[in-house]
Amino acid sequence: MQPGSAAVLTVLSVFFGLGCLSAHRSKPDQNDRNAQSGEAGEKKKNQPHIVFILIDDQGFNDIGYHNPTLNTPTLDKLAAEGVKLENYYVQPICTPSRSQLLTGRYQIHTGLQHSIIRPSQPSCLPSHMDTLPERLREAGYATHMIGKWHLGFYRKACLPTRKGFDSFFGSLTGSVDYYSYGSCDGPGLCGYDLHENEGVAWGQEGKYSTTLFTQRARKILESHDPTERPLFLLLSLQAVHTPLQTPKSYIYPYRDMVNVARRKFAAMVSTVDEAVRNVTYALRKYGYYRNSVIIYSTDNGAQPFTGGSNWPLRGRKGTYWEGGVRGVAFVHSPLLRRRRRVSTALLHITDWFPTLVGLAGGNISRSHGLDGFDVWPAISEGKDSPRQEILHNIDPLHKPAQTMSWEANRQRASGNKPEGPAFKKPKKKKAPRLQPKSAFKKSKPKPKSKPLPKLKVNPLQKSKLKPKLKTRNFPQNQKLTHYKPFLMSSGAPSASGTSRPKSLKPQVQPRAKSKSRRTTSQKQNLSRSRPPQPKSKRQLKLLLKSKSRQTFSKYQNTSQSGTLLPRTHHTPQFRLQLFQPVWDTSVQAAIRVGDWKLLTGDPGHGDWVPQQVLSTFPGSWWNLERSIASFHKPSTHRNVWLFNITADPCERRDLSDQRPDVVQQLLARLAYYNQTAVPVYFPPDDPRANPNQHDGAWVPWVDEEEDEEGKYQGVYKKGRNSRKKKKKKKCRVCKLQTFFLKLNTRMMSNRI
């Protein structure tokens, strides 16, 4: 072989060798790309499509599988084939429920503890707080919202498209006409409220809103590719909220109902059932159903005065009785491991945030301060719920209607006369006959001790020996480093997903008196006091002797009691706690721990309203949602109620007098939660929101540069001058009108 040809062969061999080597090296890179694309595809395949259907004001008795008089075949079938959530809780009014759904936090942590966000109020979700659609969008979801928002819109940063939704079509206020889309915030303050993304959607008048929103949902499902990207759709129907409007064809099947409001309400429930049927049909048609999760939930209880029904539960919308907070809900999905069953796991609306983010494969660790739990194993597999308690709310701005403390009520129920500062003197009213005159005098105690009542052996009667205490308020934002609630053991999970604080022996420290009047939201009604000494040595001796015989195990639950979390303390620590009230029971608050539910302050109208009732409630819809004084005053003034919800779901047996130990434990939990609360933000109405200044529509009216949140520094409280002016405007005719209005309402209540 010639040298030239040999050189050529060498060059060619090197060239082909390098080519083979480069080809050999390119294969792993291609494999890496295929592996990455395969992992991404597998992740998309495992990410389910989430459809959340939120109904407005649907009560416990307003669905077919609870009440056969309502025709809801689609809802009944979906619930029967899925999982019915029969121990599921929401908030009593619209805004708090929706805020907790989207943020996963209690309303005491968002500043929305009091009432709703009205159209003229410059308020919305906190700007620093992340939302459910934001976390789902980070996980690769397309996010869309249709229907009612009701979380504020005074600036563009509050709109749904700025809170994580790719698109929005619906109303921003709380109550909209179903055909004209007009929304009012009082007489003469009305405007058009139908929006698409960040603009006004004019020209939709005459179309029924439930039908219009359903058509938009089907259009989104049709245009989206389910294999390309997972979908999150929040369909927030305004039905069955007032006004009671529905096409006549839906009313005809309920023509036999005597109550006209109930007839229209039932017809609106049928429109919701048809809307859900059309949405589920679209899910099947366009290829979503096999990898989808459908969640159906109400936002609060029903309003019996406008046709709704919570029977047999107690109370109504706007109250913290079961009728206001126990919600209708179910989950339907082919992905459920255990279907066709009823779940009694304790669930709350805040749980959807971590549950859905975890189900979507999102990063939940970036959301700090969540009050919800991932309850998908409890829903899908039937496991125990990680949730053991629910803080329904703490509203320091709600005006209490009661005049007697829990201790005075307990003594009255047990046959003793209330004494000392535990009994609060009612304003402009004579003292009850059972009340001695000395209770109102600030006289020094006599040296002679009063004879003690005869004690029974029953340990439940030991509450008679409990001395009365003076309560003192302190600012909410002041942390109590010397106080730790003794109720929970350190190993149990808390509502925020972390372990509960360790039980410590409470230390009693005297505190200086603070002003009784709330000047700002930073001063919440939370009370502490030092334990007074018994009046005589004989009392002290009998007291210690009786308590030493009673161990903590005697207070364990019997047939009529519920279950609490594990108790780790011994009798001496519990004995000190009995002398130490840690909560001002005039504050409106409600908490559920295990089987027990505690209510303090004014929980709201607490009747059991049957299905067929008179619906001529005085006032308009905005008066039904705002925090107003109740026309019906209870026969006995109370400020503490305790119920075993598992044994008594209708709240007919108040056990606060029989179980003072449980009351004290739940009061301690309220005090613990109150330390974590943020100031209430409830600003006054802004006249710039008037739709007449914005072409007749409700739109954002505050510039982004304007610091509206810092303008009022928390709670808005009217000054004395404004009160005096209002008093001057009152007239005798107005007082007579108010008197006859209350009289008529009481007559209606008696007839009911």
Beta strands, then each sheet from edge to edge (+ up, - down):
strand 1: 49-55
strand 2: 83-85
strand 3: 88-89
strand 4: 142-148
strand 5: 167-171
strand 6: 182-184
strand 7: 190-192
strand 8: 195-196
strand 9: 199-200
strand 10: 231-236
strand 11: 292-298
strand 12: 329-332
strand 13: 341-343
strand 14: 347-348
strand 15: 389-395
strand 16: 472-473
strand 17: 527-528
strand 18: 588-593
strand 19: 596-600
strand 20: 640-644
sheet 1: 9+ 8- 5+ 4+ 10+ 1+ 11+ 12- 2+ 13+
sheet 2: 3+ 14+
sheet 3: 6+ 7-
sheet 4: 15+ 18- 19+ 20-
sheet 5: 16+ 17-
end
